[in-house]
Amino acid sequence: MSKAPETSAVVIGASGGIGGALETALSEEDAFHTVHGFARSRSGAQHLDLLDEGSIAAAAAHVASGPPPALVIVATGLLHASDKGPEKALRDLDPVWLAQVHAVNAIGPALVAKHFLPIMPRTGRAVFAALSARVGSISDNRLGGWHGYRASKAALNMLIRNLAIEERRRNDRAIVVALHPGTVDTGLSRPFQGNVPAGRLFTPDRAALQLLDVIEGLKVIDSGKLFDFEGKEVSP
């Protein structure tokens, strides 16, 4: 039997709660020759800033020098920062904040795809996944508010669909998906955990394992869709 080709895994946002847990979990497995973790706060070859396309290109070039990445996970997101948070009403809209949220939640992952999808395998199973959110589902929106975050995640979900269609032409076994991790006990969700039902606030370690289980169960037909932490499809 021929030996399976060596591949690597990539985690973007590895300094965050979910990203760090994903990097650790993947490093503890024996599925990949190398696990690369990138973050804005890291230096050298591990530095990647979603707002700096040059750093994204440099990270992709670093990965391309070794085994090709069969798994790329973008585990980043922006919901609040300092005195800015999710808008409750139209009067709270701020164009600068809206642009920043879209830059991190939609444009950044798209630029990661621009530079990383071309270095992923051209044959065989390969998965590109980006963390999205159920609140980015238009059909599931019953409460309104959180304008920038909802809109940026909806934009990400559309970009994922577009990327999936294009990537299928390059590798018909590739899978490009968005993933909803649920509410995870990280800095992103901490101010908004008050109404989380019992048993639905996950530790980063549990969230990472749940997401990796979902990824493992994905099929080619799932490409372009959004799935939650239980592997259930979330309607656009």
C-alpha positions in Angstrom: 0.0 0.0 0.0 1.4 3.4 -0.9 2.0 5.9 1.9 -0.4 8.8 2.1 1.2 12.1 1.1 2.2 14.4 3.9 0.0 17.4 4.5 -0.3 20.2 6.9 -3.0 22.1 8.8 -3.4 25.8 9.3 -5.2 27.8 12.0 -5.6 31.5 11.5 -6.3 33.3 14.7 -4.4 30.9 16.9 -4.0 33.3 19.7 -7.7 33.4 20.3 -9.7 31.1 22.6 -11.1 28.8 19.8 -8.1 29.2 17.5 -5.7 28.3 20.3 -7.7 25.3 21.2 -7.9 24.2 17.6 -4.1 24.5 17.2 -3.6 22.4 20.3 -6.1 19.7 19.3 -4.7 19.4 15.8 -1.1 19.2 17.2 -2.1 16.4 19.5 -3.5 14.4 16.6 -1.4 12.4 14.2 -3.2 13.4 11.0 -0.9 16.1 9.8 2.8 16.4 9.3 2.8 20.1 10.4 0.3 22.3 12.2 0.8 26.0 11.5 -0.7 28.6 13.8 -0.9 32.3 12.8 -2.1 35.3 14.7 -1.8 39.1 14.6 -0.1 39.1 18.0 2.6 36.6 16.9 5.9 37.6 15.4 8.1 36.3 12.6 6.8 33.5 10.4 3.7 33.1 12.6 2.5 36.7 12.1 -0.7 37.2 10.2 -2.9 40.3 10.3 -6.2 40.1 8.5 -6.1 43.8 7.8 -2.7 43.5 6.1 -2.8 41.4 2.9 1.0 41.4 2.7 1.1 39.4 5.9 -1.5 37.0 4.6 0.5 36.4 1.5 3.7 35.9 3.5 2.1 33.4 5.7 0.8 31.4 2.7 4.3 31.5 1.2 5.7 30.1 4.5 3.2 27.3 4.5 3.8 26.6 0.8 7.4 25.8 1.5 6.4 22.6 3.2 3.7 19.9 2.9 0.5 21.4 1.3 -2.3 22.3 3.7 -5.2 19.9 3.5 -7.0 21.9 6.3 -7.2 25.6 6.7 -9.4 27.1 9.5 -10.0 30.8 9.9 -10.9 31.1 13.6 -11.2 34.9 13.8 -14.0 37.3 14.5 -14.8 40.8 15.7 -18.0 41.6 17.8 -16.8 44.4 20.1 -13.7 46.4 20.9 -13.1 49.0 23.7 -16.1 51.3 23.6 -17.7 49.7 20.5 -20.1 46.8 20.5 -22.9 45.3 18.6 -25.5 48.0 17.6 -28.9 47.8 19.3 -30.6 50.3 16.9 -30.1 52.3 13.7 -29.1 55.3 15.8 -26.0 53.4 16.9 -24.7 52.9 13.3 -21.1 54.2 12.8 -19.6 53.9 9.3 -16.1 53.5 10.7 -17.1 50.6 13.0 -19.1 49.0 10.3 -16.1 49.0 7.9 -13.9 47.6 10.6 -16.3 44.8 11.4 -16.6 43.9 7.8 -12.8 44.1 7.3 -12.2 41.5 10.0 -15.3 39.2 9.6 -15.7 39.1 5.8 -12.9 40.7 3.9 -10.1 39.2 6.0 -11.2 35.6 5.6 -11.8 36.2 1.9 -8.2 37.4 1.5 -7.0 34.3 3.4 -8.9 32.2 0.9 -7.3 34.2 -2.0 -3.8 33.2 -0.8 -4.3 29.8 0.8 -6.8 28.0 -1.5 -4.3 28.0 -4.4 -1.7 26.2 -2.3 -4.1 23.5 -1.0 -4.0 20.1 -2.7 -5.5 20.0 -6.3 -6.7 16.4 -5.7 -8.2 14.6 -2.8 -10.0 15.8 0.2 -9.2 19.3 1.4 -11.2 21.5 3.7 -11.2 25.3 4.0 -13.4 26.5 7.0 -14.2 29.9 8.4 -15.9 30.6 11.7 -19.2 32.3 11.1 -22.3 32.7 13.2 -26.0 31.7 13.3 -26.9 35.4 13.6 -25.5 35.8 10.0 -28.5 33.8 8.7 -31.1 36.1 7.1 -33.9 33.6 7.4 -33.1 33.0 11.1 -33.1 36.7 12.1 -36.1 37.3 14.4 -34.7 40.0 16.7 -32.8 42.5 14.5 -30.0 44.6 15.9 -26.3 43.7 15.9 -26.3 45.3 12.4 -22.6 45.2 11.6 -21.9 41.8 13.0 -25.0 40.2 11.4 -24.3 41.8 8.0 -20.6 40.9 8.1 -21.3 37.3 8.9 -24.0 37.2 6.2 -21.4 38.5 3.8 -18.9 35.9 4.9 -21.5 33.2 4.3 -22.0 34.4 0.7 -18.3 34.6 0.1 -18.0 31.0 1.3 -20.6 29.9 -1.2 -18.8 31.8 -4.0 -15.4 30.3 -3.0 -16.9 26.8 -2.9 -18.1 27.1 -6.4 -14.8 28.4 -7.7 -12.7 25.9 -5.8 -14.7 23.0 -7.1 -13.3 23.7 -10.5 -9.8 23.4 -9.2 -10.4 20.3 -7.0 -13.7 18.5 -7.2 -13.0 16.9 -3.7 -12.5 20.3 -1.9 -14.9 21.4 0.7 -15.3 25.1 1.6 -17.6 25.8 4.6 -18.6 28.2 7.3 -19.0 26.9 10.9 -21.0 28.2 13.8 -19.2 27.2 17.0 -22.1 28.1 19.4 -21.5 30.4 22.4 -17.9 29.8 23.6 -16.4 31.2 26.8 -14.0 33.6 25.2 -13.5 37.3 25.3 -15.7 37.7 22.2 -18.8 36.4 23.9 -18.1 37.2 27.5 -20.2 40.4 27.7 -23.2 38.5 26.2 -23.3 35.2 28.1 -26.1 36.2 30.5 -28.9 34.5 28.5 -27.1 31.4 27.4 -29.1 28.3 28.3 -27.5 25.8 30.7 -25.1 23.5 29.0 -24.8 25.7 25.9 -21.8 27.7 27.0 -18.8 25.8 25.8 -15.2 25.9 26.8 -12.8 26.6 24.0 -11.4 23.0 24.2 -14.9 21.5 23.8 -15.8 23.9 21.0 -12.6 23.0 19.1 -13.3 19.2 19.4 -16.9 19.7 18.3 -15.8 21.7 15.3 -13.2 19.2 14.3 -15.8 16.4 14.6 -18.0 18.4 12.2 -15.2 18.9 9.8 -14.3 15.2 9.8 -17.9 14.4 8.9 -18.2 16.8 6.0 -18.9 15.5 2.5 -18.2 17.2 -0.9 -22.0 18.0 -1.2 -21.7 20.1 2.0 -19.3 22.6 0.3 -20.6 26.2 0.3 -22.9 25.8 3.3 -23.0 26.9 7.0 -23.0 24.2 9.7 -23.4 24.5 13.5 -21.4 22.8 16.2 -23.7 19.7 16.0 -23.2 19.3 12.3 -26.6 20.7 11.4 -27.0 23.0 8.4 -28.0 26.5 9.1 -30.2 28.1 6.5 -28.9 31.2 4.7 
